[in-house]
Amino acid sequence: MQETSSLPTGTDEIDLKVLVLALWRQRFVIVAIAVVVTILAVLFAFVSKPIYEAKVSIIPPTQNDIANYNYGRTVENELTPYTVKEVYSVFTRNLTAESLKHEFFNSYYLPSLTESERSGSQDKLYAEFSKLLMVSLVSKESSDRYMVAVQDESAEKGVELVNKYIERASELAKKEIKNDIRSEAQVLARNIHQQIASLRDVGLKDREDSIIKLREALMVAEAIGLERPPIISGSSTVEVAGNLDGQLIYMRGTKALKAEIENLESRSSDDPFIKKLRTLQTRYDFYNSLESSILDVKVYRTDGVVELPDSPIKPLKSLYVLIGLMVGLIFGVLVALIKNHLSSDGIRLFGRGTGAKSV
């Protein structure tokens, strides 16, 4: 009778002790490679140009900052006052607009590049610029607080670009609001001007009508030979002489009627005799001068000032050294294992199980 017992065959297992021994034999190789890679990482960290970041937080203006926008904006003047939220929303819309970024890209970024750098793809250059200039909300909880940051090799230039970018957004916001105020005031001024023109037309027609009435009264007075108004005791002069709406105008007499007709015909303007005209002219002048009365307005505030950064954000030298050390060790271990495997007297890391037969 023959019995066969077998151990697992065809299995390769790494002996940890053997692995450590193999690595120990190649320790100088591992250390040498780790040192070289770390030195290269250090050199790269020190050779790389430092990148500085200038940034500042933007917050809404105060009611006092926008006070001049609300000059004369009352219900009586048919103008609704501006709120801080409305003014700040115009500013933030311009601050985050792609049009402003493109303007800054063409005005500041492209001129700072060399001729060879500008010859590349404009889309690629703009994508790089967008990474350097960032406008974002500080947090979802603070929906009215924005952060403007610029990364540049020059700390001074970064601060300058941040200030210029914010100021340009402010200029565009002020211009937009000023245009809105001008348009609104022009519409109201045109309405007032039309009312003034209508009143003047009515005043001219009234004067022409008065002259016609007075001429007819003069004909009556001349027909009856009435040169001066009669004096009748016990009666009011107004009742006897009458007025332009009455029937006794001729009772004023020819002298008075001729003088009044001559005065009306030589009158250069009817403005002093038109009711409410001066009030409308005052309102018209107010609307026309409304735009020029807007002075010293702020559409935003900065939470602090744009400080000159004293340390770069890139490259992080300590991180580069750590990564270089880790990569060097890993690469050194791989080289050591390969070298051990290829060497004729290398330590075998794998042991193969063999089958045994017994009778």
C-alpha positions as CSV (number, residue, x, y, z in Angstrom):
1,M,0.0,0.0,0.0
2,Q,1.3,3.4,-1.0
3,E,0.4,6.7,0.6
4,T,1.2,10.1,-0.6
5,S,1.3,13.2,1.5
6,S,2.1,16.6,0.0
7,L,2.9,20.1,1.1
8,P,1.5,23.1,-0.7
9,T,3.4,23.5,-3.9
10,G,4.0,26.5,-6.2
11,T,3.6,29.1,-3.5
12,D,6.0,32.0,-3.1
13,E,6.2,33.7,0.2
14,I,8.4,36.7,1.1
15,D,10.4,36.2,4.3
16,L,10.3,39.5,6.2
17,K,13.6,38.8,7.9
18,V,15.2,38.0,4.5
19,L,13.8,41.2,3.0
20,V,15.2,43.3,5.8
21,L,18.6,41.6,5.5
22,A,18.6,42.2,1.7
23,L,17.8,45.9,2.3
24,W,20.4,46.2,4.9
25,R,23.1,44.9,2.6
26,Q,22.0,47.6,0.1
27,R,21.7,50.3,2.8
28,F,24.4,52.5,1.3
29,V,22.6,52.5,-2.1
30,I,19.3,53.4,-0.5
31,V,20.9,56.2,1.5
32,A,22.9,57.5,-1.4
33,I,19.8,57.7,-3.7
34,A,17.7,59.3,-0.9
35,V,20.3,61.9,-0.3
36,V,20.7,62.7,-4.0
37,V,16.9,63.0,-4.6
38,T,16.5,65.1,-1.5
39,I,19.3,67.4,-2.6
40,L,17.7,67.8,-6.0
41,A,14.4,68.7,-4.3
42,V,16.1,71.3,-2.1
43,L,17.8,72.8,-5.1
44,F,14.5,72.9,-7.0
45,A,12.8,74.6,-4.0
46,F,15.5,77.3,-3.8
47,V,15.8,77.8,-7.5
48,S,12.0,78.2,-8.0
49,K,10.8,81.7,-8.1
50,P,8.8,82.7,-5.0
51,I,5.2,83.5,-5.5
52,Y,3.6,86.1,-3.1
53,E,-0.1,86.5,-2.5
54,A,-1.7,89.9,-1.8
55,K,-5.3,89.8,-0.7
56,V,-8.0,91.9,1.1
57,S,-11.6,91.4,2.2
58,I,-14.4,93.6,0.8
59,I,-17.5,94.5,2.8
60,P,-20.6,96.7,2.1
61,P,-20.4,100.5,2.6
62,T,-22.2,102.3,5.4
63,Q,-25.3,104.4,4.9
64,N,-23.2,107.5,5.3
65,D,-20.9,106.4,2.5
66,I,-23.8,106.5,0.0
67,A,-25.6,109.5,1.5
68,N,-24.9,111.7,-1.5
69,Y,-26.6,109.3,-3.8
70,N,-29.8,110.1,-2.0
71,Y,-29.5,113.8,-2.3
72,G,-33.0,115.1,-3.2
73,R,-34.4,111.6,-3.6
74,T,-37.8,112.0,-1.9
75,V,-41.3,111.0,-2.6
76,E,-42.1,114.7,-3.5
77,N,-39.4,114.5,-6.2
78,E,-40.6,111.1,-7.4
79,L,-37.2,109.6,-6.6
80,T,-36.7,106.4,-4.5
81,P,-33.7,106.5,-2.2
82,Y,-30.9,104.0,-2.7
83,T,-30.2,101.4,-0.1
84,V,-26.8,100.0,0.9
85,K,-27.7,96.6,-0.5
86,E,-28.6,98.1,-3.9
87,V,-25.4,100.1,-4.2
88,Y,-23.2,97.2,-3.0
89,S,-24.8,94.7,-5.4
90,V,-23.9,97.0,-8.3
91,F,-20.3,97.0,-7.1
92,T,-20.0,93.2,-6.5
93,R,-21.6,92.6,-9.9
94,N,-18.8,94.6,-11.5
95,L,-16.2,93.1,-9.2
96,T,-17.0,89.5,-10.3
97,A,-17.7,90.3,-13.9
98,E,-15.7,88.6,-16.6
99,S,-15.6,91.8,-18.6
100,L,-13.5,93.4,-15.9
101,K,-11.1,90.4,-15.8
102,H,-10.7,90.6,-19.5
103,E,-10.0,94.3,-19.3
104,F,-7.4,93.7,-16.6
105,F,-5.9,90.9,-18.6
106,N,-5.5,93.1,-21.7
107,S,-4.4,96.2,-19.7
108,Y,-2.0,94.8,-17.1
109,Y,-1.2,91.2,-17.6
110,L,-0.4,91.0,-21.3
111,P,1.9,94.1,-21.3
112,S,3.9,92.5,-18.4
113,L,4.8,89.5,-20.5
114,T,7.6,89.1,-22.9
115,E,7.0,89.0,-26.7
116,S,7.6,85.3,-26.8
117,E,5.2,84.7,-23.9
118,R,2.5,86.8,-25.5
119,S,2.8,84.8,-28.7
120,G,1.1,81.8,-27.1
121,S,-2.5,80.9,-27.0
122,Q,-4.6,83.7,-25.7
123,D,-7.1,81.3,-24.1
124,K,-4.2,79.6,-22.3
125,L,-2.8,82.9,-21.1
126,Y,-6.2,84.0,-19.8
127,A,-6.6,80.7,-18.0
128,E,-3.2,81.2,-16.3
129,F,-4.2,84.8,-15.4
130,S,-7.5,83.6,-13.9
131,K,-5.5,81.4,-11.5
132,L,-3.4,84.4,-10.4
133,L,-6.3,86.8,-9.9
134,M,-9.1,85.4,-7.8
135,V,-12.4,87.0,-6.6
136,S,-14.6,84.8,-4.3
137,L,-17.0,84.8,-1.4
138,V,-15.3,84.4,1.9
139,S,-17.9,82.0,3.0
140,K,-21.5,81.0,2.4
141,E,-22.5,82.4,5.8
142,S,-21.0,85.8,4.9
143,S,-22.8,86.4,1.6
144,D,-21.7,90.0,1.4
145,R,-18.0,89.6,2.1
146,Y,-15.7,89.0,-0.8
147,M,-12.0,88.2,-1.1
148,V,-9.8,89.6,-3.8
149,A,-6.4,88.0,-4.1
150,V,-3.5,88.3,-6.6
151,Q,-0.5,86.0,-6.8
152,D,2.7,87.4,-8.4
153,E,6.4,87.0,-8.2
154,S,6.6,90.6,-6.9
155,A,4.9,91.3,-3.6
156,E,4.7,95.1,-4.5
157,K,3.1,94.4,-7.9
158,G,0.5,92.0,-6.3
159,V,-0.6,94.7,-3.8
160,E,-0.8,97.3,-6.7
161,L,-2.9,94.9,-8.8
162,V,-5.3,94.2,-6.0
163,N,-5.8,97.9,-5.3
164,K,-6.2,98.7,-9.0
165,Y,-8.6,95.9,-9.6
166,I,-10.9,96.9,-6.7
167,E,-10.7,100.6,-7.7
168,R,-11.6,99.9,-11.3
169,A,-14.6,97.9,-10.1
170,S,-15.6,100.8,-7.9
171,E,-15.3,103.2,-10.9
172,L,-17.5,101.0,-13.1
173,A,-20.1,100.7,-10.3
174,K,-20.1,104.5,-9.7
175,K,-20.4,105.1,-13.4
176,E,-23.3,102.7,-13.7
177,I,-25.2,104.2,-10.8
178,K,-24.5,107.7,-12.1
179,N,-25.8,106.8,-15.5
180,D,-29.0,105.4,-13.9
181,I,-29.4,108.6,-11.9
182,R,-28.8,110.7,-15.0
183,S,-31.3,108.7,-17.1
184,E,-33.9,108.9,-14.3
185,A,-33.4,112.6,-13.8
186,Q,-33.5,113.3,-17.6
187,V,-36.9,111.6,-17.9
188,L,-38.3,113.6,-15.1
189,A,-36.7,116.8,-16.4
190,R,-38.3,116.2,-19.8
191,N,-41.7,115.8,-18.2
192,I,-41.2,119.1,-16.3
193,H,-40.0,120.8,-19.5
194,Q,-43.1,119.7,-21.3
195,Q,-45.3,121.1,-18.5
196,I,-43.4,124.4,-18.7
197,A,-43.8,124.6,-22.5
198,S,-47.5,123.8,-22.1
199,L,-48.0,126.6,-19.5
200,R,-46.1,129.1,-21.7
201,D,-48.3,128.2,-24.7
202,V,-51.4,128.7,-22.5
203,G,-49.9,132.0,-21.2
204,L,-49.3,133.2,-24.8
205,K,-52.9,132.3,-25.9
206,D,-54.3,134.0,-22.8
207,R,-52.4,137.2,-23.7
208,E,-53.6,137.1,-27.2
209,D,-57.2,136.5,-26.0
210,S,-56.8,139.4,-23.6
211,I,-55.7,141.7,-26.4
212,I,-58.7,140.7,-28.5
213,K,-61.1,141.4,-25.7
214,L,-59.4,144.7,-24.9
215,R,-59.6,145.8,-28.6
216,E,-63.3,145.1,-28.7
217,A,-63.8,147.0,-25.5
218,L,-61.8,149.9,-27.0
219,M,-64.1,150.0,-29.9
220,V,-67.1,150.2,-27.6
221,A,-65.5,152.9,-25.5
222,E,-64.6,155.0,-28.6
223,A,-68.2,154.6,-29.9
224,I,-69.7,156.1,-26.7
225,G,-66.9,158.6,-26.3
226,L,-65.8,157.2,-22.9
227,E,-62.2,158.5,-22.4
228,R,-62.0,157.9,-18.6
229,P,-63.9,155.5,-16.4
230,P,-66.9,157.3,-14.7
231,I,-66.9,157.8,-11.0
232,I,-70.3,156.6,-9.5
233,S,-70.8,156.9,-5.8
234,G,-72.2,153.9,-4.1
235,S,-70.8,151.4,-6.5
236,S,-67.6,149.4,-6.5
237,T,-65.1,150.5,-9.1
238,V,-64.5,146.8,-10.0
239,E,-68.2,146.3,-10.7
240,V,-68.3,149.4,-12.9
241,A,-65.0,148.9,-14.8
242,G,-65.4,145.2,-15.0
243,N,-62.7,142.7,-15.8
244,L,-61.6,140.7,-18.8
245,D,-64.2,138.0,-18.1
246,G,-67.0,140.5,-17.7
247,Q,-69.1,142.6,-20.1
248,L,-68.1,146.1,-18.9
249,I,-64.5,146.3,-19.9
250,Y,-65.2,149.3,-22.0
251,M,-66.0,151.2,-18.8
252,R,-62.3,151.6,-18.2
253,G,-62.1,154.2,-20.9
254,T,-60.2,154.6,-24.1
255,K,-57.0,155.8,-22.4
256,A,-56.7,152.8,-20.0
257,L,-57.6,150.3,-22.7
258,K,-55.1,151.7,-25.2
259,A,-52.3,151.6,-22.6
260,E,-53.2,148.1,-21.6
261,I,-53.2,146.9,-25.2
262,E,-49.9,148.5,-25.9
263,N,-48.4,146.9,-22.7
264,L,-49.6,143.4,-23.6
265,E,-48.3,143.7,-27.2
266,S,-44.9,144.8,-26.1
267,R,-44.5,142.2,-23.3
268,S,-41.4,140.2,-23.9
269,S,-42.3,137.2,-21.7
270,D,-45.4,135.9,-20.0
271,D,-43.4,133.9,-17.4
272,P,-44.0,136.3,-14.5
273,F,-47.8,136.0,-15.0
274,I,-48.0,132.2,-15.3
275,K,-49.0,130.5,-12.0
276,K,-46.8,127.6,-10.8
277,L,-44.2,128.2,-13.6
278,R,-41.5,129.2,-11.2
279,T,-42.1,126.1,-9.1
280,L,-41.7,123.9,-12.2
281,Q,-38.6,125.8,-13.3
282,T,-37.0,125.1,-9.9
283,R,-37.8,121.4,-10.2
284,Y,-36.4,121.4,-13.7
285,D,-33.1,122.9,-12.6
286,F,-32.9,120.5,-9.7
287,Y,-33.2,117.4,-12.0
288,N,-30.7,118.9,-14.4
289,S,-28.1,119.4,-11.7
290,L,-28.8,116.2,-9.8
291,E,-25.9,114.3,-11.4
292,S,-23.3,117.0,-10.6
293,S,-24.4,117.0,-6.9
294,I,-23.1,113.4,-6.4
295,L,-19.7,113.8,-4.6
296,D,-17.6,111.7,-2.2
297,V,-19.5,108.4,-2.6
298,K,-18.1,105.0,-1.6
299,V,-19.6,101.8,-2.9
300,Y,-17.5,99.4,-0.8
301,R,-15.2,99.2,2.2
302,T,-12.1,97.1,2.8
303,D,-11.8,95.0,6.0
304,G,-8.3,96.3,6.7
305,V,-5.7,97.3,4.1
306,V,-3.8,95.4,1.5
307,E,-0.6,94.6,3.4
308,L,2.7,93.8,1.7
309,P,3.2,90.0,2.0
310,D,6.6,89.2,3.6
311,S,6.7,85.5,2.9
312,P,5.9,83.6,-0.3
313,I,3.1,81.0,-0.5
314,K,5.0,79.1,-3.1
315,P,7.3,77.1,-3.1
316,L,6.9,75.5,0.3
317,K,10.5,74.5,0.8
318,S,10.0,72.3,3.8
319,L,7.3,70.3,1.9
320,Y,9.6,70.0,-1.1
321,V,12.4,68.6,1.1
322,L,10.0,66.1,2.8
323,I,8.6,64.9,-0.6
324,G,12.2,64.6,-2.0
325,L,13.2,62.5,1.0
326,M,10.2,60.2,0.7
327,V,10.6,59.8,-3.1
328,G,14.4,59.2,-2.6
329,L,13.7,56.4,0.0
330,I,11.1,54.7,-2.2
331,F,13.3,54.9,-5.3
332,G,16.3,53.7,-3.3
333,V,14.4,50.7,-2.0
334,L,13.3,49.7,-5.5
335,V,16.8,50.0,-6.8
336,A,18.2,48.0,-3.9
337,L,15.7,45.2,-4.5
338,I,16.4,45.1,-8.2
339,K,20.1,45.1,-7.6
340,N,19.8,42.3,-5.0
341,H,17.7,40.2,-7.4
342,L,20.2,40.6,-10.3
343,S,23.3,39.9,-8.2
344,S,24.6,36.3,-8.4
345,D,25.1,36.0,-4.6
346,G,22.0,37.9,-3.7
347,I,19.7,36.7,-0.9
348,R,16.7,34.8,-2.2
349,L,13.6,36.6,-1.0
350,F,11.2,33.8,-2.0
351,G,11.0,30.3,-0.8
352,R,9.3,27.6,-2.8
353,G,7.3,24.8,-1.1
354,T,8.2,21.2,-2.3
355,G,6.1,18.1,-2.3
356,A,7.3,14.9,-0.3
357,K,6.3,11.4,-1.0
358,S,6.3,8.5,1.5
359,V,5.7,4.9,1.0
